[in-house]
Amino acid sequence: MSERQRITIFVLHDDSPADFEFVLAWIEKWKSVVSIADYSTGGWEHLWDIEAPAEAIIEVPEEWLCLSDWSSSHSGLFGNK
């Protein structure tokens, strides 16, 4: 398993819950190696700060990954330190 990296995932489920359900299934699949540092929701908006190995992160659609204080404060997927 590779070194763990910090990511922030953002999804909407205003029209369909499919993206939200995908993230929940992804977390369940990788629960032994994924750590959720924070989760917030505004109803239809969902945001997770997660630490996970690259093998897990590669399964998350790139358009759901966003920069945040969490993900940019650690070297990793985006190359920031």
Residue pairs with C-beta under 8 A, 6 or more apart in sequence:
1 33
1 53
1 55
2 53
2 54
2 55
3 53
3 54
4 33
4 35
4 51
4 52
4 53
5 51
5 52
5 53
5 54
5 57
5 74
5 76
5 77
6 37
6 49
6 50
6 51
6 70
6 71
6 73
6 74
6 76
6 77
7 49
7 50
7 51
7 52
7 57
7 60
7 65
7 71
7 76
7 77
8 47
8 48
8 49
8 50
8 65
8 66
8 67
8 68
8 70
8 71
9 23
9 46
9 47
9 48
9 50
9 60
9 64
9 65
9 66
10 45
10 46
10 47
10 64
10 66
11 19
11 20
11 22
11 23
11 45
11 46
11 64
12 19
12 44
12 45
12 46
13 19
13 20
13 44
13 46
14 44
19 64
20 46
23 46
23 48
23 60
23 64
26 56
26 59
26 60
27 34
27 36
27 48
27 50
30 52
30 56
33 52
33 53
33 56
34 50
34 51
34 52
34 56
35 50
35 51
35 52
36 48
36 49
36 50
37 49
37 50
37 51
37 70
38 47
38 48
38 49
38 70
39 46
39 47
39 48
39 49
40 46
40 47
41 47
49 68
49 70
49 71
54 77
57 77
65 71
65 77
67 78
67 80
71 77
71 78
71 80
72 78
72 80
73 80
74 80
74 81
75 81
